Amino acid sequence: MNDKTFASTPSVPKTSTLVPKQRDWAKDLLSIPSDGVSELTRLATLAAGPFHVLNTQVFRQNLNAFAAVCERHGVDSHIYFAHKANKSACWIPAVAEEGHRVDVASGAELTGALGAGVCAADLVVTGAEKSQSLLTLALRQRVLIAVDSPSELFRINSLAKDLGVVDAPVLIRLLPEEQPETRFGTSMAQWLRELEALREQSSNGIDCRGVTFHLNGYSPAQRNRQAHKALDFMEILRIKGWTAEMLDIGGGFSVQYCEPSQWEMFREKVIDSPDKRDYFHSGRIPEGLYPYGGQGNDGPEMLDEILSGVANSPSVERIDKTSTSLAERLKNGRFQLAIEPGRAALDGCGLSVFPIQGVKWRDDYIIITVAGLSMSLSEQWKGSEYMPDMTLWENPGSDDGANYMGRPSGGSNCLSRSVGVCVGGSSCMEYDMLTWRKVQMNRIPRVGDLVIYHNTAGYQMDKNESEFHQIRLPMRFVWEGRGSLPKIDRPLYRELV
């Protein structure tokens, strides 16, 4: 490829931009120090392929920001990190050190949390119907269990009796009136019948510590309404003799990947455009999109809205008729609030890097192929698209013709031109695309350059990752910022001597 080739291509593609927010540590990682060798270059050399970079300092700040909101409202709270949002090991010791808790949903997550120093009393086992082995370990350790159905409740009760466990702590999961179509949870009326049946057995295997619910979407108003209804139900449970002290409202706290105003402009220009197919390779339009500008708030601000909201129509006669806001009801009723942030806890805590292996023109834009797979950017596997712009980063190694054969040649005027770029993975599958959108870049990519996706720690890195083609998974480095040394992410128990 030469200057003449570039000059002969169309120069006005349908491109778009959506600038991501970046934390200071990420900016430092990409900065070029006086010696000319950036930390990112060192990590790229070590990885020799795709890799993720994680930062636990921002993670700690995020967890503490949620706790601070509850403290301002005077609410007794527990912050459970939803481990499913990212399986890296580095988060869990940080949770323990900050005095928070962990939401686990598998045997590996449970044993990993215990092995990383989290006390059993600071764990909750969630998810759908759980395996016998997971329940056995949870019961023996007296870990709080979120129960999805009456059949699971009776199974836990029977197992507790077999193990000699008394008053095993459980939360019962409500079928939310706000979203009755969900496959999870059970109605309040059925729970009351089944708990009464359990009592009639003169059983002491279970202690109902409270209730939990989860809602899809990111509506503070929906969560507030459902929380008020859940508290109404918990007051009934207390009358019937159950402990009923904890209300767990789950996760779903919004994240602002970009400025809200930029997101609205992007939606108007691209998503709502009659020509929107032209902005995507092969005209592939995402079926649904995360609200990348947030909901006018970030996670802690959303929690503040939930706690401040007043119930409009309680489902039962209240015992405490003086309460108004959710926070006041929690305080006056001496209820504990539990939340399970995943994505929001990991906001700004990681980025993903993919080396470029190939560059080619396609009509008026460029398709680049990177080392790695789209399964390491999981949003694509929901029929969606990870929309924030990636950064095209010039790797010094891209100038080494011995290591990167076939890179585009040409003068600086040619390479610096604006161009639309989409990104494919290195598999043989047509749909292995990390980015279908033609993202506007200010220069032409070269083999050996790095493509950086920002803020990927929450659900993007490993929700769908795969060793398809026997391609190894991206390496994971933990880097806490300027002046720190990077570490390979691995469980704490492997470092114990």
N, C-alpha and C positions, 0 to 999 in steps of 0.2 A: 504494500500500500504506500502511496506517495502523495505529495502535495496536489498533484493534478487530480488524483482520485478524489481527495477530499473536496477540492474546489468544484468538481462536477456534480456533487450531490445537492439535492434541494436543501435550502437553508432556513425554511420557515415551518418547522414541525409544530404540531399541537402539543405543547409541553405545559407543565404546571409546576408550581413550587408550594411546599408546605413546610416552613422552617421549624424544626423541632427545638424545644427548650433544652438547654444543656446545663448541667451542674458544673461547679468550678472544678471538681476533680477530673471530669471528662475533658474540659478545656485544657487543663494542665497535661493530661495524657497525650493530647494531640499537639501540644506546643513543641517548638524546636528550641532546645537549650543552646547555650553558647558553644558547647562542644560539637554541636551539629547532629547528635544522635539522640533521638527522642525515645522515651520509654516505650512508645507504641512500636517503634522499629525493633527494639530489643525483644518485645513479646512476639512480634510477627516472626522474627528469626527463630525463636525458641519453638513456636507452635508449628511452623512449616506447614500451615494449612489454616482453616478457619478456627477462630477462638472467641471466647467470651471474656469480658473483663467485669469484675464485680467490685462493689464498694460497700462495706458494712457501716461506715460512718454515717452516710446519709440514711441508711436503713434504720439505724438507731434513732436518728432525729425524727424520722417519720413515725415510728412507733410512739415515741415520747410526745409527739404533737397530738396524736389521738388521745393519749392519756391526759394531756394538759386540758383539752376541751372538756373532758368529763370532770376534771378537778375544778375547773372554773364554774361548772354547773353544780358542784357539790355532790356529784353522783359517784357512788362506790362502783368501780369498774374493773374489768379485766380485759386486756388486749391480747387476743389469740392470733398469732401469725398463721395464716392459712398456708401451710407448707406446700400444698399442691401447686401453688403459683410459681414455684421455682425449686427444683430439687437439689440445688447446690447446698453443700454442707456448711458453708461459712455463716449462714444466717442464724443457725440454731444456738451456738454458743453466745452470740450477740444477744439473742432473746433472753437467755438465762442471766447474762451479766446485767442487763437492763431491768430485770425483775418482771418481765412479761411472760406470756404463755404461748403455747403452740397448739394449733388445730391439726390433727393427723387423721389420715383416712386409710392407712394400710399398716401391715405389720412392719414393713421396712421403715416407714416414717415414724412409727411408735418406738421401735428399738433404737433408731437413729437419734431421736430426741432424747431418750433416756441415756444413751451412750455419750451424748454431747453435754450432759450435765443438767438437763431440765428435770425438775422434780416431777414425780408422777402426779402430784396434786395440781400441777400447773399444765396439765394436758387435757384435751378433750378429743375423743374418738368420734368422728363424724362419718358421713357417707350413708349409702343405702344399706340394705341388709348385710351385716358383717359376718365374716367367717368365724367358725367355732374357735379356731386357734387364736385369732385376733381378740375375740371376746374373752377367752380364757386368760390371756396375758393381761388384758385391761382389768379384769376383775381381780386377779391376784395382786396387781399393783394399785388397786383402788383408783383407777383412772376414770374420770367422768366420761360417760357414754351417752351420745345423742341417739335416741331410739326412734326409728322411722315408722314402725308399725306395731300394732298389738302383738302380732305373732313373734316379732323380735323381742318385745318386752317379756313375753312368757318364756321364750327361749333363754333369755338372760336370767330370769328368775330361777328357772330350773337348773341352769348351769351354776348359778351362785350357790344354791343349796348343795349341789354335788361337791363344790369346792369349799364349803363351809364358810362362805362369805355372807356377812349380814349387812343389810342396808347399803347395798351397792349403789353408788351415786349415778343417777341417770337424769337426762333431760328428755322430755318427750317432744317430738317434732310435730308442729301444727301444719295442717293443710291450710295455707293462707287464704282467707276470704278475698284478698286482693288479687290473687292469681290461682283460682281453683282448678285450672287445667294442669297444673304441675303434677308430675308423677310422684313427688315426695310428700311425706307427711300424712297425717290422719286428722279427721275433723275433731273439734272440741267435744262434740256430743259422744262420738265413739270412744274417745279417750276416757271420758268420765265413766262410761259403762264398763270398759275393760279394767280400769283401775279399781272400780268397785268389785269386779269379779276377782281381782287379785287379792283384795282385802278379805273377801269371803273365804279364801283358801287359808286364812290365818298365816299368810306368808310374810316373812320379814327379810326376804332376799333383796328387795328393791327399796330405795329411798328416792322418791321423785323430787329432785332438787329444783326443778323449774321447767321452762319450756324454751323451745328454739323454733325459729322459722327462717326461711331464706326466700328472697324475692329476686327474680331476674330484673334486669334494667337498672337504672340509676336514679330513681325518683325518691327524693327525700320525703315527699308528702305521702307516698304509698307506704313507706317504711314507718312513718310516724303513725298513720292510721292503724296499720297492722300491729304495731307495738302496743298501742292503747288497748286494742281488742285482746291481745295476749295478756296484758296486765289484768283486764277484767276476768279472764279465765283463771289466772293465777290466784286471784282473790278467792275464787270458788274452791280451788285446790286446797288453799290454806284452811278454809272452813271445814273441809273434809279430812283434815289432819295431815296433809302432806307438807313437806318443808317448803317447797315452791318459793325459793329465794332468788333464783337467777333467771333473768330474761336475756337470751342470746338472739340478737337480731341479724347474725350472719355478716356477710360482707357486701360487695357491690358498691364500694365507695369510689367515686369518680376520680379520674386522673386527667390533668391537663397536659397533653403531650406537646401542645403548641398554644400560642396566644388565642383566646376565644375569637377575637376579631379576625385573625388570619383564617381560622377554621371556617367561619361564616362566609368569608370572601371565597375561599377554596370551594366550598359547597356550591355557591352560586355560579362560579366560573366553570367548574368541572362536573360535579355530581348532578346538579340540576340543569345542566346545559343540554339543549337538544342535540348538540354534537358530541355528547360525552363519550361515545364509542371511539372517537378519533383520539382521545387522550390516553388510550390504553392499547398496548400491543394486542393484535388480533381482535380488537374491539371487545375485549373481555371486561365487562363491567361487574364490579363486585356486587354480590347479592344483598349484602348488608354491611354497615360500617359502624365501628365503635365511634362514639362522639368524642373525637380527638381534642376538641376544644373544651372538654368537660361540660358540666351543666351550669356554667356560671359560677362554679366553685371547685375547690379541690376536696380531697378526702376528709380532712379535719373540718373544713367549713361545712361540708355536707352533714357530718355528724352533728355539728352545732345546730343546723337547721332541724334535724330530726329531734333532737332533745328539746328544742324550743317550741315545737309544734303542739298545738292544742287539739284535743279530740273533738270531733264534731258530733258524732252520734255513738256513744258507748253501746256495746252490744248487750250489756246486762246492767242491772242496778249496781252502782258502785258503793263500796263500803266507805271509801274516802271521797266525800263529795266536795271537799274544799280544794282539791288539786285541779290544776289547769294544764300546764305544760307537761310533756312526758318527763322531763327532768324532775319536776316537782312531785309527780306521782311516784317516781322511783325513790326519791328521798323520803317522802312522807310514809311510803309503804315499806321502807327499809328493804328495797329490792336491790340486787346487784345487776349491773348491765354488763353483758359480754358482747364483744364484736369480734369479727374474724376477717380483718383486712388482708388481702393477698396482693393484688395488683397495686393498690394504693400504698401498702407498706413498702413496696419495692420501687416506688416512683423515683426515677433518677438514679437507681442503684446499679445499673449495668448497661453495657453496650456489646454489640456483636460485630465481628470483623471477618470479612471474607476476601481473600486475595483473588485478583482477576486472573483468569487463565486464558481468556480469549475475547477478542473485540471484532465485531463485524458490523458493517452498515446494512440497514434494512430500509430501503426507500429513504425517508427523510429523518430517520433516527438510528440509534445504535443499539444493538443487543450485545451485552457483555455476559460472559459465562464466568462464574466464580467457582473456586474450590469450595465444595460443600453442597448442601441440599436445602431446598425450601422448607423441609421438615424442621429445620433449625430456626425458622421464622414462622411460627405456628399459625398466625392469623390467616395465611393463605388456605389452610386446610379446614376453614369454616365457610368456604366460598366467599371470603372477604379479602381484604388487602390491608397490609400494614402501611398506612398512608404517610407518616412523617418522612420528609426527605432524608435520604442517606447522604453521607459525606464521601466525596471522592478524594482520597488522600494519596498524595504522591509518595510512594515508597522508594527510597534511594536504590533499592535493589532492582527497580523497574528499568534502570539504565544499564544494567549488566546484561549484555546480549548473550553471554555464555550461559546464564541461568534462565533467561526469559526469551526464548526464540520466537520469532514471528510477531514481535510487537510492532505497532504502526510506526512508520518513520515520517518525517516531515519537519518543516521549520516551525519556530515558535509561533509565528502568526497563524499558522494552520492549527496547531494544537490548542491554542487559546480560544478558539471560537466556541460560541454557545451551541449546545447540542442537546437533544432529547435522548435519554438513556433508560432502558429497561434492563432487568437483571434476571438471568436464568441460572439454575443450578447445574451441577456437572453430571447429572444422571442422563439416561437415555429417554426419559419420559417427557412428552410434549408439555405436560402441565406442571413440570418442575420449575416454577417461576417464583423467585423471591419478590420481584416487583414487576407487575404488568404495566403499571402506569409509566408513561414517558416523562421521567423526571428531568427538569431542566438543569444541566450542568454547565459550568463556565469554561470547561475545556474538554478535550477529547480524552477518554480513558485510555490507558496503556496497560498491556500485560504486566503484571507485577504490582500495579497500584492496589490499594486497599479500598474496599467498600465498607463503610461503617454505618451501621444502623444504631440509632440512639434510643436509650430508654427501653431496652428490650427485656429487662429482668422479669417483669410481670407477665407471665404466661407465654411469652414469645420464644424463649430459648429452648425449652425442652418438653412442652406439652405434647408435641407430635414428633419429636426427634427420632431418627431412625438410622441404622447402619446399613441401609439399602446399598446394594452393590459392594457390601463389605467395606464401605467408606467409614473410617473412624469418626466418632463424634467429635465436635469441636472441643478443644482444650478449654479449661476454665482457670483463669488467673484472678486472684484477689489483690487489688491494689488500692491502698487507702489514701493515696494522694502524694503530692510532691514531698520528697524526703523519705518516703517509705520504700521498702523493698517488696517486689511482687512475690506472691506465694501461689503455689498450685492448690486449688481447692480440693480438699479431701476431708473425710470425717475425722473428728477429734480423736476417736478411739484408736485410729491408726497411728496417731502420733504419740500415744501413751507408751512409756517405757518403764 
